[in-house]
Amino acid sequence: MPIQETMSIDLIYQALYEALGLSDSSLQIWMTYTFAIIAAAHLAGDRIKGSTYKLVSGLYGLYAGV
């Protein structure tokens, strides 16, 4: 078995800040997509074909699941 080394406090903080930065950027992208979908559905909902609406809804649901 390999020898395990403990992480220093500085390394732990650095890893934590990097993880928080990644989650923040993911949240911003998620909120942008959500707003775009809501705005498009509200403004042009009656002009979007049913198949296109289902495709976008399915892709959004897939992205939400991931």
C-alpha positions as CSV (number, residue, x, y, z in Angstrom):
1,M,0.0,0.0,0.0
2,P,1.3,3.5,-0.8
3,I,2.2,5.8,2.0
4,Q,-0.5,8.3,2.7
5,E,0.5,11.9,3.3
6,T,-1.7,14.4,5.0
7,M,-2.7,17.6,3.3
8,S,-1.6,20.9,4.6
9,I,-4.2,23.5,5.6
10,D,-3.1,25.7,2.7
11,L,-3.6,22.9,0.2
12,I,-7.1,22.1,1.7
13,Y,-8.1,25.8,1.4
14,Q,-6.8,26.0,-2.2
15,A,-8.7,22.9,-3.2
16,L,-11.9,24.2,-1.5
17,Y,-11.7,27.6,-3.3
18,E,-11.2,25.9,-6.6
19,A,-14.2,23.6,-6.1
20,L,-16.3,26.6,-5.0
21,G,-15.2,28.5,-8.1
22,L,-16.2,25.7,-10.4
23,S,-19.6,25.3,-8.7
24,D,-20.2,29.0,-9.0
25,S,-19.5,29.1,-12.7
26,S,-21.8,26.0,-13.2
27,L,-24.6,27.8,-11.2
28,Q,-24.2,30.9,-13.4
29,I,-24.5,28.9,-16.6
30,W,-27.5,27.0,-15.2
31,M,-29.3,30.2,-14.3
32,T,-28.5,31.8,-17.7
33,Y,-30.0,28.7,-19.5
34,T,-33.0,28.7,-17.3
35,F,-33.7,32.4,-17.9
36,A,-33.3,32.0,-21.6
37,I,-35.7,29.0,-21.8
38,I,-38.3,30.8,-19.6
39,A,-38.1,34.0,-21.6
40,A,-38.2,32.2,-25.0
41,A,-41.2,30.1,-23.9
42,H,-43.0,33.2,-22.7
43,L,-42.3,35.5,-25.6
44,A,-42.5,33.1,-28.5
45,G,-44.4,30.1,-27.0
46,D,-47.2,30.2,-29.5
47,R,-44.9,30.5,-32.5
48,I,-42.6,27.6,-31.6
49,K,-43.5,24.3,-33.3
50,G,-44.6,21.5,-31.0
51,S,-41.7,19.3,-32.1
52,T,-39.1,22.1,-31.5
53,Y,-40.6,22.8,-28.1
54,K,-40.4,19.2,-27.1
55,L,-36.8,18.9,-28.4
56,V,-35.7,22.0,-26.4
57,S,-37.6,20.8,-23.3
58,G,-36.0,17.3,-23.6
59,L,-32.5,18.7,-24.0
60,Y,-33.1,21.0,-21.0
61,G,-34.3,18.2,-18.9
62,L,-31.4,16.1,-19.9
63,Y,-29.0,18.9,-19.0
64,A,-30.8,19.3,-15.7
65,G,-30.4,15.6,-15.0
66,V,-26.7,15.7,-15.6
